[in-house]
Amino acid sequence: MSVTFDDLITTSSSEESFLQIFHNAFSQLEQPFLEAHRTILAACYRNPGLSPTLKSITPEVLAQSWLKKYRDSLENRISRRISKPPGTVADPIVATIISARLTGLTAEHLEQIKYAHRLAMSAENIQGLLLEEFLAEQLGEYGWHCCWGESVRHVDFCNVNGSLLQVKNRSNSENSSSSRVRINQLIEKWHRVDAGTGLYRWSYFNEKYDTDRFSEENFVMFVQQALIGNPGALAVEKNNLWQFLPKPSD
């Protein structure tokens, strides 16, 4: 019979006894039980509807599986991992639609558009991960811990004071399941940019913590440094035409 997070929560006599299960399991692996672990797991205990859907044969194995998922996500965050290029082929009808409307485009133009679009999709696939890692660096000083590996469902950051935070790149990027879950849960929501106006919302954090460290300029700098340090973070197909352009002269 399998054991779930909800089972551990309901059978634990207190939050501390719940946390002790993980502390003991981590000790068996000679892994420290960090403040980040305690904060995130406490959030699971206090908000069982947000607990991860992991299950295993024993509480100890479940705890160790949770740690592995958390660590794998942390160690393979976007500034370190190699992203995979799109696994699908482009649909030729897209070029037909474009050329029917913009009749001056040549076959070469259409090929460039195809690969520019696929490159942009690859960039969009990692922008949320870049934002998450940037915030993980900036928010740590204020008691926030990133929920790497979806260690709390629908929550991106947990605070040592019990607060929960969900972040999005744009105001229109939230799916229905993410918005529904906040109806019954006290989860703060923040998005980087308002999709309708294009205005950035970094002031949310700056005003809250009386700082100026949260800004689009600092985020841009972080993104550039992340891609310079790890070019493979952005997947580029081998036959993408744009990678063969010469670098502009200084």
C-alpha positions, 0 to 999 in steps of 0.5 A: 500500500502506498503512502502519500503526503496527505497520509503523513499529514493526517497521521502526524500528531503535530507539525514538528512530528511531520517535519521529524519524518523528513529530518530523519530520512535526510539524515539517513542520506547524510543530507542536512535538513535546511531552513528551506526544507523546513519552510517548504514542508511546513507550508505543505503541512499547513496547506495540505491541499497544496501538497505534492502528489508524490507517493511511495512505499514508506514515509522514509522513502517518500521523504527521500523522493521529495528531497531528490526531486527538490535537489534535482530541480535546484541543481538543474536550474536554468542557469545550469541546465542544457535545454532541449530543442523543440521536438516537433517539426514546423507545419508548412501551412504556416508559411503558406498563410503568411505568404498569401497575405504578404506576397512580397516575401521570398522563400528565404524570408519565409524560412527565416520567419519559421526559424525565428518563430521557433527560436522565440518559442524556445526563449519563451519556454525558459523566461519563467525559469529565468524569472524564478531563479532571479527572484530566488536570488533576490528574495532569499534575504527576506525569508523567501525560499523557492519551491524547487521541483514543485515541492508545493503545488501552485506555489513558487515561494514560501516564506519563513513566516508562512506566507505563500507566493505565486509568480508569473511573467505576465498578467495574462499567463496564469492558467485556470487551475492556478487562479482557482486554487487561490480561492481557498488558499491565502497565496499572494500573486505577483506578475512581472509585467502587465500585459495590457499596459506593458508596465513592470511591477517591480515596485511591489517588492521594492516598496514592501522591502524598502529597496531598489534591487528589484528592477527590469534592468537588474533582471535583464543583467541577470538573464544576460549573465545566465546565458553567457555563462550557460549558452545551452540554457536556450535551445537552438536547433542545429539548422537554425539559420539565425545562428550563422549570422556574424556578430556585429562589429564593435 
